[in-house]
């Protein structure tokens, strides 16, 4: 995106990192939504494990690392997946409605 016109066109057409979100099918939307949720799950779990490791080093206590999955990874992953599926599903439904109106 070299010019301001390219940036404006990308905003209008719904592109993120060069991926045209406005042109995804229902399966691709589902795949991207689940992938976003999984990425958020793994990233938040990683950060929580590092935080608990820092807590262990600072206090000398032995925390239960399984809590990172249940209290950090799962809620964050579920929220991000729901938001991504909602957004991408809405984009897909709008595109289908536009196609039906053109007929």
N, C-alpha and C positions, 0 to 999 in steps of 0.2 A: 504494500500500500504506500505508494510513493507520494501521492498528492492528497489534498484535502477532499477532493471529489471521490477518491477511492475509499476513504474512511467513511464518508457520508453514505456512499452506496452500500458498503458493508453493514453499516448500522441499519439502513433501511431494509436490506435483504436478510438480515439476521445471521451474520457470520461471526463466529468466534474462533480465533486462531486459524482462519482460513477454511473452517468447516462450515458449509452452508446449512445452518440449522433449519431454515425455512424449506429445504428440499428433502428432508429425511422422511422415509416411509415409516409405517407403524413399527415394523420390526427393528429398524435402525434406531428409532426413538427409544424403544424398549431397551435395546442393547446399550445405548449411551447412558440412559438413566440408571441402569443397574451398574454399569462400569463406574459412574460418578459416585454412587453410593458405596461401592466396594473400595474405591480409592480413598474416600473420606474415612471409612472404617479403618483401613490399614494405617493411614496417616495419623488419625487421632489415637489409635492404640499405640503406635510407635512413640508419639509424644508423651502419652500417659505412662508408658513403661520407663522412658527416660526420666520423667518427673519422679516416679516412685524410686528409681535407682538413685537419683539425687537425694531424695528424702532418706533412703537407707544409708547413704554415705554420710549424711549430715547428722543423723540421730543414732545410728548403729542398730536400730530396730529392723526386724525382718518383716516387711509388709507382704501382703498377699497379692501377688502380681496378677492373679486371675481376675481381680476386680477391675483391671484396666480394660478387659474385654467387655465386661458387663456394664460398668458404670461410665465408660468413656467411648469405646469403639462402637458398641451396638446402638446407643441413642443417636450419636452423631451420624453414623452411617445410615440409619433409618430416616432421619430427618432430611439429609441431603438427597437420598434416593427418592423420597416422596416429593421433595421440591423439584428435583430434576425431571421425574416422570410427569409431574403436574405441568411444568413449563413446556416440556417437549410434546406432551399430549395435547396441550392447548394449541401449540403451533401446528401440529398435524391436523387437528380438528378445524382450525381456521382455513388451512389450505384446502381441505376437502370441501368445506362450505363454499369457498371461492370457486372451486371447480364445478360444483353443482349449480351455482348461480350463473356461470358462463354458458351452460347448456341451454 
